[in-house]
Amino acid sequence: MIFHAYDIRGIYGDDLTPEIAHRIGWFLPRLLETRAVLVGRDARLSSPALFEALTRGITEAGADVHDLGLATTPMVYWFTGRG
């Protein structure tokens, strides 16, 4: 399962693909009832492709993307809480 309490994690190419990331991005603003989504990523080689697909889905859904850039999971949690 890729959905966890505060994030989405999975094995790239198996559990999580750019297509799945795009779908998540498209539904996320509706699910959260928000107009902006904070997105952080790590230094793995798969991050750029997943970031592009996710943020494309978010923007296609009509929401803004707040790009945190390279970040640790605790950093994303902290900035989300500052919202």
N, CA, C and O atoms as a Maestro MAE file, in Angstrom:
{
 s_m_m2io_version
 :::
 2.0.0
}

f_m_ct {
 s_m_title
 :::
 protein
 m_atom[332] {
  # First column is atom index #
  i_m_mmod_type
  r_m_x_coord
  r_m_y_coord
  r_m_z_coord
  i_m_residue_number
  s_m_chain_name
  s_m_pdb_residue_name
  s_m_pdb_atom_name
  i_m_atomic_number
  :::
  1 25 0.848 -1.180 0.000 1 A "MET " " N  " 7
  2 3 0.000 0.000 0.000 1 A "MET " " CA " 6
  3 2 0.895 1.245 0.000 1 A "MET " " C  " 6
  4 15 1.845 1.327 0.778 1 A "MET " " O  " 8
  5 25 0.597 2.187 -0.850 2 A "ILE " " N  " 7
  6 3 1.439 3.379 -0.966 2 A "ILE " " CA " 6
  7 2 0.961 4.541 -0.100 2 A "ILE " " C  " 6
  8 15 1.715 5.488 0.126 2 A "ILE " " O  " 8
  9 25 -0.274 4.485 0.386 3 A "PHE " " N  " 7
  10 3 -0.808 5.584 1.178 3 A "PHE " " CA " 6
  11 2 -0.559 5.342 2.663 3 A "PHE " " C  " 6
  12 15 -0.927 4.303 3.212 3 A "PHE " " O  " 8
  13 25 0.072 6.323 3.293 4 A "HIS " " N  " 7
  14 3 0.345 6.272 4.722 4 A "HIS " " CA " 6
  15 2 -0.315 7.474 5.378 4 A "HIS " " C  " 6
  16 15 -0.953 8.274 4.694 4 A "HIS " " O  " 8
  17 25 -0.177 7.613 6.671 5 A "ALA " " N  " 7
  18 3 -0.884 8.668 7.404 5 A "ALA " " CA " 6
  19 2 -0.604 10.060 6.841 5 A "ALA " " C  " 6
  20 15 -1.530 10.857 6.689 5 A "ALA " " O  " 8
  21 25 0.656 10.366 6.528 6 A "TYR " " N  " 7
  22 3 1.011 11.722 6.123 6 A "TYR " " CA " 6
  23 2 1.806 11.797 4.832 6 A "TYR " " C  " 6
  24 15 2.287 12.870 4.467 6 A "TYR " " O  " 8
  25 25 1.952 10.685 4.138 7 A "ASP " " N  " 7
  26 3 2.714 10.723 2.900 7 A "ASP " " CA " 6
  27 2 2.358 9.551 2.006 7 A "ASP " " C  " 6
  28 15 1.525 8.714 2.354 7 A "ASP " " O  " 8
  29 25 2.999 9.505 0.854 8 A "ILE " " N  " 7
  30 3 2.806 8.447 -0.129 8 A "ILE " " CA " 6
  31 2 4.177 7.867 -0.414 8 A "ILE " " C  " 6
  32 15 5.104 8.594 -0.771 8 A "ILE " " O  " 8
  33 25 4.307 6.562 -0.257 9 A "ARG " " N  " 7
  34 3 5.597 5.897 -0.469 9 A "ARG " " CA " 6
  35 2 5.385 4.583 -1.210 9 A "ARG " " C  " 6
  36 15 4.374 3.908 -1.020 9 A "ARG " " O  " 8
  37 25 6.342 4.230 -2.050 10 A "GLY " " N  " 7
  38 3 6.261 2.964 -2.753 10 A "GLY " " CA " 6
  39 2 7.510 2.727 -3.566 10 A "GLY " " C  " 6
  40 15 8.375 3.597 -3.660 10 A "GLY " " O  " 8
  41 25 7.605 1.562 -4.149 11 A "ILE " " N  " 7
  42 3 8.741 1.197 -4.993 11 A "ILE " " CA " 6
  43 2 8.481 1.746 -6.386 11 A "ILE " " C  " 6
  44 15 7.474 1.425 -7.018 11 A "ILE " " O  " 8
  45 25 9.410 2.584 -6.857 12 A "TYR " " N  " 7
  46 3 9.255 3.213 -8.167 12 A "TYR " " CA " 6
  47 2 9.217 2.160 -9.270 12 A "TYR " " C  " 6
  48 15 10.026 1.233 -9.304 12 A "TYR " " O  " 8
  49 25 8.257 2.332 -10.163 13 A "GLY " " N  " 7
  50 3 8.107 1.413 -11.282 13 A "GLY " " CA " 6
  51 2 7.259 0.202 -10.944 13 A "GLY " " C  " 6
  52 15 6.826 -0.525 -11.838 13 A "GLY " " O  " 8
  53 25 7.021 -0.018 -9.661 14 A "ASP " " N  " 7
  54 3 6.210 -1.149 -9.220 14 A "ASP " " CA " 6
  55 2 4.947 -0.615 -8.546 14 A "ASP " " C  " 6
  56 15 3.854 -0.684 -9.108 14 A "ASP " " O  " 8
  57 25 5.109 -0.087 -7.343 15 A "ASP " " N  " 7
  58 3 3.975 0.477 -6.601 15 A "ASP " " CA " 6
  59 2 3.625 1.878 -7.074 15 A "ASP " " C  " 6
  60 15 2.458 2.269 -7.063 15 A "ASP " " O  " 8
  61 25 4.626 2.624 -7.486 16 A "LEU " " N  " 7
  62 3 4.451 4.034 -7.802 16 A "LEU " " CA " 6
  63 2 5.100 4.354 -9.148 16 A "LEU " " C  " 6
  64 15 6.301 4.158 -9.337 16 A "LEU " " O  " 8
  65 25 4.284 4.848 -10.075 17 A "THR " " N  " 7
  66 3 4.751 5.215 -11.403 17 A "THR " " CA " 6
  67 2 4.352 6.663 -11.675 17 A "THR " " C  " 6
  68 15 3.527 7.215 -10.946 17 A "THR " " O  " 8
  69 25 4.915 7.289 -12.700 18 A "PRO " " N  " 7
  70 3 4.465 8.635 -13.038 18 A "PRO " " CA " 6
  71 2 2.964 8.709 -13.329 18 A "PRO " " C  " 6
  72 15 2.321 9.698 -12.978 18 A "PRO " " O  " 8
  73 25 2.410 7.706 -13.948 19 A "GLU " " N  " 7
  74 3 0.965 7.698 -14.233 19 A "GLU " " CA " 6
  75 2 0.153 7.709 -12.936 19 A "GLU " " C  " 6
  76 15 -0.823 8.450 -12.818 19 A "GLU " " O  " 8
  77 25 0.553 6.898 -11.978 20 A "ILE " " N  " 7
  78 3 -0.134 6.876 -10.687 20 A "ILE " " CA " 6
  79 2 0.050 8.207 -9.972 20 A "ILE " " C  " 6
  80 15 -0.894 8.725 -9.376 20 A "ILE " " O  " 8
  81 25 1.251 8.764 -10.024 21 A "ALA " " N  " 7
  82 3 1.512 10.066 -9.391 21 A "ALA " " CA " 6
  83 2 0.627 11.142 -10.008 21 A "ALA " " C  " 6
  84 15 0.107 11.996 -9.289 21 A "ALA " " O  " 8
  85 25 0.449 11.117 -11.310 22 A "HIS " " N  " 7
  86 3 -0.410 12.086 -11.980 22 A "HIS " " CA " 6
  87 2 -1.853 11.952 -11.493 22 A "HIS " " C  " 6
  88 15 -2.506 12.955 -11.203 22 A "HIS " " O  " 8
  89 25 -2.343 10.736 -11.403 23 A "ARG " " N  " 7
  90 3 -3.709 10.514 -10.926 23 A "ARG " " CA " 6
  91 2 -3.881 11.000 -9.493 23 A "ARG " " C  " 6
  92 15 -4.885 11.628 -9.158 23 A "ARG " " O  " 8
  93 25 -2.897 10.706 -8.654 24 A "ILE " " N  " 7
  94 3 -2.947 11.176 -7.270 24 A "ILE " " CA " 6
  95 2 -3.000 12.700 -7.249 24 A "ILE " " C  " 6
  96 15 -3.805 13.291 -6.528 24 A "ILE " " O  " 8
  97 25 -2.139 13.332 -8.043 25 A "GLY " " N  " 7
  98 3 -2.117 14.784 -8.096 25 A "GLY " " CA " 6
  99 2 -3.435 15.373 -8.542 25 A "GLY " " C  " 6
  100 15 -3.860 16.411 -8.034 25 A "GLY " " O  " 8
  101 25 -4.084 14.722 -9.486 26 A "TRP " " N  " 7
  102 3 -5.353 15.239 -9.993 26 A "TRP " " CA " 6
  103 2 -6.459 15.152 -8.943 26 A "TRP " " C  " 6
  104 15 -7.299 16.048 -8.851 26 A "TRP " " O  " 8
  105 25 -6.464 14.081 -8.153 27 A "PHE " " N  " 7
  106 3 -7.511 13.901 -7.148 27 A "PHE " " CA " 6
  107 2 -7.197 14.570 -5.813 27 A "PHE " " C  " 6
  108 15 -8.116 14.867 -5.050 27 A "PHE " " O  " 8
  109 25 -5.942 14.812 -5.520 28 A "LEU " " N  " 7
  110 3 -5.541 15.310 -4.204 28 A "LEU " " CA " 6
  111 2 -6.203 16.620 -3.797 28 A "LEU " " C  " 6
  112 15 -6.711 16.699 -2.678 28 A "LEU " " O  " 8
  113 25 -6.229 17.649 -4.634 29 A "PRO " " N  " 7
  114 3 -6.885 18.896 -4.212 29 A "PRO " " CA " 6
  115 2 -8.371 18.709 -3.887 29 A "PRO " " C  " 6
  116 15 -8.896 19.348 -2.975 29 A "PRO " " O  " 8
  117 25 -9.032 17.846 -4.624 30 A "ARG " " N  " 7
  118 3 -10.452 17.578 -4.355 30 A "ARG " " CA " 6
  119 2 -10.613 16.835 -3.039 30 A "ARG " " C  " 6
  120 15 -11.477 17.169 -2.228 30 A "ARG " " O  " 8
  121 25 -9.789 15.842 -2.835 31 A "LEU " " N  " 7
  122 3 -9.862 15.049 -1.607 31 A "LEU " " CA " 6
  123 2 -9.599 15.913 -0.373 31 A "LEU " " C  " 6
  124 15 -10.287 15.791 0.641 31 A "LEU " " O  " 8
  125 25 -8.601 16.781 -0.472 32 A "LEU " " N  " 7
  126 3 -8.232 17.633 0.659 32 A "LEU " " CA " 6
  127 2 -9.048 18.926 0.724 32 A "LEU " " C  " 6
  128 15 -8.954 19.684 1.689 32 A "LEU " " O  " 8
  129 25 -9.850 19.163 -0.317 33 A "GLU " " N  " 7
  130 3 -10.623 20.399 -0.429 33 A "GLU " " CA " 6
  131 2 -9.714 21.621 -0.224 33 A "GLU " " C  " 6
  132 15 -9.944 22.462 0.646 33 A "GLU " " O  " 8
  133 25 -8.685 21.677 -1.056 34 A "THR " " N  " 7
  134 3 -7.693 22.748 -0.961 34 A "THR " " CA " 6
  135 2 -7.369 23.310 -2.328 34 A "THR " " C  " 6
  136 15 -7.622 22.671 -3.349 34 A "THR " " O  " 8
  137 25 -6.814 24.498 -2.343 35 A "ARG " " N  " 7
  138 3 -6.405 25.147 -3.588 35 A "ARG " " CA " 6
  139 2 -4.890 25.179 -3.728 35 A "ARG " " C  " 6
  140 15 -4.369 25.720 -4.703 35 A "ARG " " O  " 8
  141 25 -4.171 24.599 -2.752 36 A "ALA " " N  " 7
  142 3 -2.702 24.581 -2.807 36 A "ALA " " CA " 6
  143 2 -2.187 23.312 -2.132 36 A "ALA " " C  " 6
  144 15 -2.727 22.862 -1.121 36 A "ALA " " O  " 8
  145 25 -1.128 22.747 -2.715 37 A "VAL " " N  " 7
  146 3 -0.530 21.527 -2.186 37 A "VAL " " CA " 6
  147 2 0.980 21.733 -2.073 37 A "VAL " " C  " 6
  148 15 1.626 22.165 -3.028 37 A "VAL " " O  " 8
  149 25 1.533 21.424 -0.912 38 A "LEU " " N  " 7
  150 3 2.976 21.487 -0.686 38 A "LEU " " CA " 6
  151 2 3.583 20.156 -1.112 38 A "LEU " " C  " 6
  152 15 3.125 19.092 -0.695 38 A "LEU " " O  " 8
  153 25 4.624 20.225 -1.950 39 A "VAL " " N  " 7
  154 3 5.263 19.009 -2.446 39 A "VAL " " CA " 6
  155 2 6.761 19.081 -2.165 39 A "VAL " " C  " 6
  156 15 7.434 20.032 -2.564 39 A "VAL " " O  " 8
  157 25 7.270 18.071 -1.478 40 A "GLY " " N  " 7
  158 3 8.706 17.919 -1.262 40 A "GLY " " CA " 6
  159 2 9.159 16.633 -1.926 40 A "GLY " " C  " 6
  160 15 8.348 15.759 -2.232 40 A "GLY " " O  " 8
  161 25 10.450 16.526 -2.144 41 A "ARG " " N  " 7
  162 3 10.984 15.307 -2.777 41 A "ARG " " CA " 6
  163 2 12.379 15.037 -2.265 41 A "ARG " " C  " 6
  164 15 13.032 15.908 -1.691 41 A "ARG " " O  " 8
  165 25 12.827 13.801 -2.485 42 A "ASP " " N  " 7
  166 3 14.170 13.445 -2.044 42 A "ASP " " CA " 6
  167 2 15.108 13.374 -3.243 42 A "ASP " " C  " 6
  168 15 14.739 13.759 -4.352 42 A "ASP " " O  " 8
  169 25 16.306 12.888 -3.018 43 A "ALA " " N  " 7
  170 3 17.347 12.924 -4.051 43 A "ALA " " CA " 6
  171 2 17.394 11.675 -4.932 43 A "ALA " " C  " 6
  172 15 18.334 11.510 -5.711 43 A "ALA " " O  " 8
  173 25 16.417 10.811 -4.825 44 A "ARG " " N  " 7
  174 3 16.417 9.615 -5.675 44 A "ARG " " CA " 6
  175 2 16.246 9.981 -7.147 44 A "ARG " " C  " 6
  176 15 15.661 11.013 -7.475 44 A "ARG " " O  " 8
  177 25 16.752 9.142 -8.010 45 A "LEU " " N  " 7
  178 3 16.680 9.386 -9.453 45 A "LEU " " CA " 6
  179 2 15.243 9.448 -9.963 45 A "LEU " " C  " 6
  180 15 14.982 10.085 -10.983 45 A "LEU " " O  " 8
  181 25 14.320 8.807 -9.280 46 A "SER " " N  " 7
  182 3 12.919 8.801 -9.700 46 A "SER " " CA " 6
  183 2 12.174 10.080 -9.318 46 A "SER " " C  " 6
  184 15 11.090 10.337 -9.842 46 A "SER " " O  " 8
  185 25 12.726 10.874 -8.427 47 A "SER " " N  " 7
  186 3 12.020 12.052 -7.923 47 A "SER " " CA " 6
  187 2 11.614 13.056 -9.005 47 A "SER " " C  " 6
  188 15 10.475 13.521 -8.974 47 A "SER " " O  " 8
  189 25 12.473 13.413 -9.953 48 A "PRO " " N  " 7
  190 3 12.039 14.391 -10.965 48 A "PRO " " CA " 6
  191 2 10.820 13.933 -11.768 48 A "PRO " " C  " 6
  192 15 9.905 14.723 -12.003 48 A "PRO " " O  " 8
  193 25 10.797 12.678 -12.187 49 A "ALA " " N  " 7
  194 3 9.658 12.185 -12.977 49 A "ALA " " CA " 6
  195 2 8.386 12.147 -12.138 49 A "ALA " " C  " 6
  196 15 7.317 12.512 -12.625 49 A "ALA " " O  " 8
  197 25 8.485 11.715 -10.899 50 A "LEU " " N  " 7
  198 3 7.310 11.672 -10.039 50 A "LEU " " CA " 6
  199 2 6.833 13.076 -9.689 50 A "LEU " " C  " 6
  200 15 5.629 13.333 -9.654 50 A "LEU " " O  " 8
  201 25 7.768 13.985 -9.432 51 A "PHE " " N  " 7
  202 3 7.415 15.372 -9.136 51 A "PHE " " CA " 6
  203 2 6.684 16.003 -10.305 51 A "PHE " " C  " 6
  204 15 5.656 16.653 -10.115 51 A "PHE " " O  " 8
  205 25 7.201 15.820 -11.511 52 A "GLU " " N  " 7
  206 3 6.581 16.410 -12.706 52 A "GLU " " CA " 6
  207 2 5.170 15.872 -12.889 52 A "GLU " " C  " 6
  208 15 4.243 16.640 -13.143 52 A "GLU " " O  " 8
  209 25 4.998 14.561 -12.762 53 A "ALA " " N  " 7
  210 3 3.681 13.963 -12.963 53 A "ALA " " CA " 6
  211 2 2.699 14.390 -11.878 53 A "ALA " " C  " 6
  212 15 1.552 14.726 -12.173 53 A "ALA " " O  " 8
  213 25 3.144 14.379 -10.630 54 A "LEU " " N  " 7
  214 3 2.278 14.774 -9.520 54 A "LEU " " CA " 6
  215 2 1.844 16.223 -9.643 54 A "LEU " " C  " 6
  216 15 0.660 16.536 -9.520 54 A "LEU " " O  " 8
  217 25 2.798 17.103 -9.886 55 A "THR " " N  " 7
  218 3 2.468 18.528 -9.950 55 A "THR " " CA " 6
  219 2 1.643 18.865 -11.186 55 A "THR " " C  " 6
  220 15 0.831 19.790 -11.153 55 A "THR " " O  " 8
  221 25 1.838 18.136 -12.261 56 A "ARG " " N  " 7
  222 3 0.993 18.340 -13.446 56 A "ARG " " CA " 6
  223 2 -0.447 17.994 -13.105 56 A "ARG " " C  " 6
  224 15 -1.367 18.718 -13.485 56 A "ARG " " O  " 8
  225 25 -0.650 16.891 -12.391 57 A "GLY " " N  " 7
  226 3 -1.994 16.511 -11.968 57 A "GLY " " CA " 6
  227 2 -2.614 17.548 -11.045 57 A "GLY " " C  " 6
  228 15 -3.790 17.883 -11.184 57 A "GLY " " O  " 8
  229 25 -1.821 18.059 -10.098 58 A "ILE " " N  " 7
  230 3 -2.320 19.064 -9.159 58 A "ILE " " CA " 6
  231 2 -2.754 20.321 -9.909 58 A "ILE " " C  " 6
  232 15 -3.837 20.854 -9.665 58 A "ILE " " O  " 8
  233 25 -1.910 20.788 -10.815 59 A "THR " " N  " 7
  234 3 -2.246 22.020 -11.540 59 A "THR " " CA " 6
  235 2 -3.410 21.798 -12.513 59 A "THR " " C  " 6
  236 15 -4.230 22.697 -12.701 59 A "THR " " O  " 8
  237 25 -3.494 20.632 -13.124 60 A "GLU " " N  " 7
  238 3 -4.631 20.336 -13.996 60 A "GLU " " CA " 6
  239 2 -5.942 20.326 -13.208 60 A "GLU " " C  " 6
  240 15 -7.008 20.603 -13.757 60 A "GLU " " O  " 8
  241 25 -5.851 20.006 -11.925 61 A "ALA " " N  " 7
  242 3 -7.034 20.011 -11.058 61 A "ALA " " CA " 6
  243 2 -7.385 21.424 -10.600 61 A "ALA " " C  " 6
  244 15 -8.404 21.628 -9.940 61 A "ALA " " O  " 8
  245 25 -6.549 22.394 -10.947 62 A "GLY " " N  " 7
  246 3 -6.840 23.777 -10.623 62 A "GLY " " CA " 6
  247 2 -6.223 24.294 -9.337 62 A "GLY " " C  " 6
  248 15 -6.576 25.380 -8.876 62 A "GLY " " O  " 8
  249 25 -5.311 23.540 -8.754 63 A "ALA " " N  " 7
  250 3 -4.669 23.972 -7.508 63 A "ALA " " CA " 6
  251 2 -3.239 24.437 -7.779 63 A "ALA " " C  " 6
  252 15 -2.641 24.099 -8.801 63 A "ALA " " O  " 8
  253 25 -2.717 25.209 -6.852 64 A "ASP " " N  " 7
  254 3 -1.337 25.674 -6.920 64 A "ASP " " CA " 6
  255 2 -0.414 24.662 -6.257 64 A "ASP " " C  " 6
  256 15 -0.813 23.950 -5.336 64 A "ASP " " O  " 8
  257 25 0.813 24.608 -6.733 65 A "VAL " " N  " 7
  258 3 1.838 23.756 -6.146 65 A "VAL " " CA " 6
  259 2 2.840 24.641 -5.414 65 A "VAL " " C  " 6
  260 15 3.366 25.601 -5.977 65 A "VAL " " O  " 8
  261 25 3.092 24.308 -4.166 66 A "HIS " " N  " 7
  262 3 4.149 24.964 -3.401 66 A "HIS " " CA " 6
  263 2 5.303 23.964 -3.364 66 A "HIS " " C  " 6
  264 15 5.244 22.950 -2.669 66 A "HIS " " O  " 8
  265 25 6.347 24.270 -4.123 67 A "ASP " " N  " 7
  266 3 7.484 23.369 -4.313 67 A "ASP " " CA " 6
  267 2 8.497 23.585 -3.194 67 A "ASP " " C  " 6
  268 15 9.180 24.609 -3.153 67 A "ASP " " O  " 8
  269 25 8.588 22.618 -2.294 68 A "LEU " " N  " 7
  270 3 9.550 22.683 -1.201 68 A "LEU " " CA " 6
  271 2 10.949 22.295 -1.681 68 A "LEU " " C  " 6
  272 15 11.941 22.596 -1.019 68 A "LEU " " O  " 8
  273 25 11.024 21.630 -2.826 69 A "GLY " " N  " 7
  274 3 12.323 21.185 -3.335 69 A "GLY " " CA " 6
  275 2 12.804 19.954 -2.600 69 A "GLY " " C  " 6
  276 15 12.006 19.183 -2.068 69 A "GLY " " O  " 8
  277 25 14.121 19.772 -2.572 70 A "LEU " " N  " 7
  278 3 14.687 18.639 -1.853 70 A "LEU " " CA " 6
  279 2 14.458 18.829 -0.365 70 A "LEU " " C  " 6
  280 15 14.808 19.865 0.201 70 A "LEU " " O  " 8
  281 25 13.868 17.823 0.264 71 A "ALA " " N  " 7
  282 3 13.507 17.961 1.668 71 A "ALA " " CA " 6
  283 2 13.401 16.592 2.323 71 A "ALA " " C  " 6
  284 15 13.113 15.591 1.667 71 A "ALA " " O  " 8
  285 25 13.639 16.570 3.619 72 A "THR " " N  " 7
  286 3 13.414 15.353 4.390 72 A "THR " " CA " 6
  287 2 11.927 15.263 4.737 72 A "THR " " C  " 6
  288 15 11.207 16.259 4.662 72 A "THR " " O  " 8
  289 25 11.478 14.086 5.109 73 A "THR " " N  " 7
  290 3 10.087 13.921 5.506 73 A "THR " " CA " 6
  291 2 9.724 14.829 6.682 73 A "THR " " C  " 6
  292 15 8.670 15.463 6.647 73 A "THR " " O  " 8
  293 25 10.564 14.915 7.730 74 A "PRO " " N  " 7
  294 3 10.223 15.838 8.824 74 A "PRO " " CA " 6
  295 2 10.114 17.295 8.369 74 A "PRO " " C  " 6
  296 15 9.314 18.050 8.921 74 A "PRO " " O  " 8
  297 25 10.896 17.696 7.383 75 A "MET " " N  " 7
  298 3 10.789 19.061 6.875 75 A "MET " " CA " 6
  299 2 9.423 19.293 6.219 75 A "MET " " C  " 6
  300 15 8.806 20.339 6.418 75 A "MET " " O  " 8
  301 25 8.959 18.322 5.445 76 A "VAL " " N  " 7
  302 3 7.655 18.460 4.797 76 A "VAL " " CA " 6
  303 2 6.567 18.553 5.865 76 A "VAL " " C  " 6
  304 15 5.663 19.382 5.757 76 A "VAL " " O  " 8
  305 25 6.646 17.708 6.896 77 A "TYR " " N  " 7
  306 3 5.660 17.757 7.983 77 A "TYR " " CA " 6
  307 2 5.674 19.131 8.654 77 A "TYR " " C  " 6
  308 15 4.618 19.705 8.922 77 A "TYR " " O  " 8
  309 25 6.858 19.650 8.920 78 A "TRP " " N  " 7
  310 3 6.989 20.938 9.623 78 A "TRP " " CA " 6
  311 2 6.373 22.064 8.797 78 A "TRP " " C  " 6
  312 15 5.586 22.858 9.312 78 A "TRP " " O  " 8
  313 25 6.731 22.130 7.519 79 A "PHE " " N  " 7
  314 3 6.197 23.190 6.669 79 A "PHE " " CA " 6
  315 2 4.701 23.040 6.444 79 A "PHE " " C  " 6
  316 15 3.994 24.041 6.322 79 A "PHE " " O  " 8
  317 25 4.209 21.817 6.387 80 A "THR " " N  " 7
  318 3 2.774 21.594 6.248 80 A "THR " " CA " 6
  319 2 2.044 22.141 7.464 80 A "THR " " C  " 6
  320 15 0.988 22.759 7.330 80 A "THR " " O  " 8
  321 25 2.592 21.922 8.633 81 A "GLY " " N  " 7
  322 3 1.981 22.397 9.861 81 A "GLY " " CA " 6
  323 2 1.998 23.909 9.986 81 A "GLY " " C  " 6
  324 15 1.159 24.482 10.681 81 A "GLY " " O  " 8
  325 25 2.940 24.561 9.325 82 A "ARG " " N  " 7
  326 3 3.036 26.021 9.370 82 A "ARG " " CA " 6
  327 2 1.966 26.673 8.493 82 A "ARG " " C  " 6
  328 15 1.627 27.845 8.664 82 A "ARG " " O  " 8
  329 25 1.431 25.868 7.533 83 A "GLY " " N  " 7
  330 3 0.473 26.246 6.556 83 A "GLY " " CA " 6
  331 2 -0.189 27.501 6.637 83 A "GLY " " C  " 6
  332 15 -1.018 27.817 5.784 83 A "GLY " " O  " 8
  :::
 }
 m_bond[331] {
  # First column is bond index #
  i_m_from
  i_m_to
  i_m_order
  :::
  1 1 2 1
  2 2 3 1
  3 3 4 2
  4 3 5 1
  5 5 6 1
  6 6 7 1
  7 7 8 2
  8 7 9 1
  9 9 10 1
  10 10 11 1
  11 11 12 2
  12 11 13 1
  13 13 14 1
  14 14 15 1
  15 15 16 2
  16 15 17 1
  17 17 18 1
  18 18 19 1
  19 19 20 2
  20 19 21 1
  21 21 22 1
  22 22 23 1
  23 23 24 2
  24 23 25 1
  25 25 26 1
  26 26 27 1
  27 27 28 2
  28 27 29 1
  29 29 30 1
  30 30 31 1
  31 31 32 2
  32 31 33 1
  33 33 34 1
  34 34 35 1
  35 35 36 2
  36 35 37 1
  37 37 38 1
  38 38 39 1
  39 39 40 2
  40 39 41 1
  41 41 42 1
  42 42 43 1
  43 43 44 2
  44 43 45 1
  45 45 46 1
  46 46 47 1
  47 47 48 2
  48 47 49 1
  49 49 50 1
  50 50 51 1
  51 51 52 2
  52 51 53 1
  53 53 54 1
  54 54 55 1
  55 55 56 2
  56 55 57 1
  57 57 58 1
  58 58 59 1
  59 59 60 2
  60 59 61 1
  61 61 62 1
  62 62 63 1
  63 63 64 2
  64 63 65 1
  65 65 66 1
  66 66 67 1
  67 67 68 2
  68 67 69 1
  69 69 70 1
  70 70 71 1
  71 71 72 2
  72 71 73 1
  73 73 74 1
  74 74 75 1
  75 75 76 2
  76 75 77 1
  77 77 78 1
  78 78 79 1
  79 79 80 2
  80 79 81 1
  81 81 82 1
  82 82 83 1
  83 83 84 2
  84 83 85 1
  85 85 86 1
  86 86 87 1
  87 87 88 2
  88 87 89 1
  89 89 90 1
  90 90 91 1
  91 91 92 2
  92 91 93 1
  93 93 94 1
  94 94 95 1
  95 95 96 2
  96 95 97 1
  97 97 98 1
  98 98 99 1
  99 99 100 2
  100 99 101 1
  101 101 102 1
  102 102 103 1
  103 103 104 2
  104 103 105 1
  105 105 106 1
  106 106 107 1
  107 107 108 2
  108 107 109 1
  109 109 110 1
  110 110 111 1
  111 111 112 2
  112 111 113 1
  113 113 114 1
  114 114 115 1
  115 115 116 2
  116 115 117 1
  117 117 118 1
  118 118 119 1
  119 119 120 2
  120 119 121 1
  121 121 122 1
  122 122 123 1
  123 123 124 2
  124 123 125 1
  125 125 126 1
  126 126 127 1
  127 127 128 2
  128 127 129 1
  129 129 130 1
  130 130 131 1
  131 131 132 2
  132 131 133 1
  133 133 134 1
  134 134 135 1
  135 135 136 2
  136 135 137 1
  137 137 138 1
  138 138 139 1
  139 139 140 2
  140 139 141 1
  141 141 142 1
  142 142 143 1
  143 143 144 2
  144 143 145 1
  145 145 146 1
  146 146 147 1
  147 147 148 2
  148 147 149 1
  149 149 150 1
  150 150 151 1
  151 151 152 2
  152 151 153 1
  153 153 154 1
  154 154 155 1
  155 155 156 2
  156 155 157 1
  157 157 158 1
  158 158 159 1
  159 159 160 2
  160 159 161 1
  161 161 162 1
  162 162 163 1
  163 163 164 2
  164 163 165 1
  165 165 166 1
  166 166 167 1
  167 167 168 2
  168 167 169 1
  169 169 170 1
  170 170 171 1
  171 171 172 2
  172 171 173 1
  173 173 174 1
  174 174 175 1
  175 175 176 2
  176 175 177 1
  177 177 178 1
  178 178 179 1
  179 179 180 2
  180 179 181 1
  181 181 182 1
  182 182 183 1
  183 183 184 2
  184 183 185 1
  185 185 186 1
  186 186 187 1
  187 187 188 2
  188 187 189 1
  189 189 190 1
  190 190 191 1
  191 191 192 2
  192 191 193 1
  193 193 194 1
  194 194 195 1
  195 195 196 2
  196 195 197 1
  197 197 198 1
  198 198 199 1
  199 199 200 2
  200 199 201 1
  201 201 202 1
  202 202 203 1
  203 203 204 2
  204 203 205 1
  205 205 206 1
  206 206 207 1
  207 207 208 2
  208 207 209 1
  209 209 210 1
  210 210 211 1
  211 211 212 2
  212 211 213 1
  213 213 214 1
  214 214 215 1
  215 215 216 2
  216 215 217 1
  217 217 218 1
  218 218 219 1
  219 219 220 2
  220 219 221 1
  221 221 222 1
  222 222 223 1
  223 223 224 2
  224 223 225 1
  225 225 226 1
  226 226 227 1
  227 227 228 2
  228 227 229 1
  229 229 230 1
  230 230 231 1
  231 231 232 2
  232 231 233 1
  233 233 234 1
  234 234 235 1
  235 235 236 2
  236 235 237 1
  237 237 238 1
  238 238 239 1
  239 239 240 2
  240 239 241 1
  241 241 242 1
  242 242 243 1
  243 243 244 2
  244 243 245 1
  245 245 246 1
  246 246 247 1
  247 247 248 2
  248 247 249 1
  249 249 250 1
  250 250 251 1
  251 251 252 2
  252 251 253 1
  253 253 254 1
  254 254 255 1
  255 255 256 2
  256 255 257 1
  257 257 258 1
  258 258 259 1
  259 259 260 2
  260 259 261 1
  261 261 262 1
  262 262 263 1
  263 263 264 2
  264 263 265 1
  265 265 266 1
  266 266 267 1
  267 267 268 2
  268 267 269 1
  269 269 270 1
  270 270 271 1
  271 271 272 2
  272 271 273 1
  273 273 274 1
  274 274 275 1
  275 275 276 2
  276 275 277 1
  277 277 278 1
  278 278 279 1
  279 279 280 2
  280 279 281 1
  281 281 282 1
  282 282 283 1
  283 283 284 2
  284 283 285 1
  285 285 286 1
  286 286 287 1
  287 287 288 2
  288 287 289 1
  289 289 290 1
  290 290 291 1
  291 291 292 2
  292 291 293 1
  293 293 294 1
  294 294 295 1
  295 295 296 2
  296 295 297 1
  297 297 298 1
  298 298 299 1
  299 299 300 2
  300 299 301 1
  301 301 302 1
  302 302 303 1
  303 303 304 2
  304 303 305 1
  305 305 306 1
  306 306 307 1
  307 307 308 2
  308 307 309 1
  309 309 310 1
  310 310 311 1
  311 311 312 2
  312 311 313 1
  313 313 314 1
  314 314 315 1
  315 315 316 2
  316 315 317 1
  317 317 318 1
  318 318 319 1
  319 319 320 2
  320 319 321 1
  321 321 322 1
  322 322 323 1
  323 323 324 2
  324 323 325 1
  325 325 326 1
  326 326 327 1
  327 327 328 2
  328 327 329 1
  329 329 330 1
  330 330 331 1
  331 331 332 2
  :::
 }
}
